[in-house]
């Protein structure tokens, strides 16, 4: 059940009615409804993993109380470490165990030591990377005395399983989310309308752009050897656009649904393709993940290696980005994806630009200067190269794809089959133009009352144009890419 489906509309409409009418301003009842609804939502996707989600929630609820209980600092640290390792253990078993078995077996076999290790039939729970990181951050924040543990199990369980975010984030921190569960949440018309606009913008990106591009990209990837170099190169660029519109579209919808329910959750994208260097890109892309790993991995490592100077920063960056890659899945492609971006990041250290923020230069038309435009285009190119590794099923396929681009096939021939994508490419161009001029807003469809937009008829017309475009040009529904992570 995905956000842009009729099933979800019926599901959410039912939840909305109960949430704001029988349970109006009854915080406890609303929290119970959120908890039950979230488990139903998760169960529809993967009912067999409900016991795991509930068990993990119970364990970390009591660990949080134990970390905060009157005890020596050492005991609190030991409990925190136990909690962190328990969370990592969930990830290792369900997501990485078979990967490690296959990798070590392959390593031994490469040295002539024949081993035959069987892998396990393990079902990977949907959203495990997202809710596990919530659990871990909860324990760490209590240990750091940033928050106190909640004694209300329903509130804690509702935070972990919150249905708009459990599948694909954003990864909300307990510091900002838990307090919202403890206060009254009457219907907020302005916040709900804002949420509806953000959902509409997310649906526009997902259904018109991402889902339509997906068909073309998938067809090319299924038959790499028969594609021209130009087709493969253009497809790499298209996949970058698909990835952005798919994931940021999901995030917009999740944030919008949360707003309708009275919650403000973490922003996940801040127009990353307007970045002028790789550091700006990662500060704007999947922000909830990058900030999580910055706080809990990079900063502690940077402190540990501070005596090594720039080498220490580089080591910390490489480790962090390898973990960013592995977070996405148990595959060597993700390891190399992380290494690739870590090395790009390290170039900023060498150039002395790691801690510098570049000023954006705007010309008289309100567009980026030519220099800044080429910087943005270069970052888009570098990200697209990395996403080839990310998209590949294995390293061999990634090498085959790069070989196809720079091999015997000509890069100057016309890419195949792009004619049918002209409408969606036009829509993508419109989206980027809108987001450029709206780059200081949370999302593209925030229409401030200025100029012609002060007339309600004009803003209503814009919304209806977007809705009509969705109905006419929306592609065949595709699962969100990040569901599998």
Buried (B, 14 or more C-beta within 10 A) or exposed (E): BBBBEEEBEEBBEEBBEBBBEEBEEBBEBBBBBBBBBBBBBBEEBBEEBBEBBBEBBEBBBEBBBBBBEEEEEEEBEBBBEBBBEBBEEBBBBBBBBBBEBEBEBEEEEEEEEEEEEEEEEEEBBBBBBBBBBBBBBBBBBBBEEEBEBBEBEBBBBBBBBBBBBBBBBBBBBBEEBBEBBEEEBEBBEEBBEBBBBBBBBBBBBBBBBBBBBBBBBBEBBEEBEEBBBBBBBBBBBBBBBBBBBBBBBBBBBBBBBBBBBBBBBBBBBBBBBBBBBBBBBBBBBBBBBBBBBBBBBBEEBBEEBEEEEEEBBBBBBBBBBBBBBBBBBBBBBBBBBBBBBBBBBBEBBEEEBBEEEEEEEEEEEEEBEEEBBEBBEEBBBBBBBBBBBBBBEEBEBBEBBBBBBEBEBEBEEEBBBBEEBEEBBEBBEBBBEBBBEBEEBBBBBEBEEEEEEEEEEEBEEBBEEBEEBBEEBBBEEBEBBBEEB
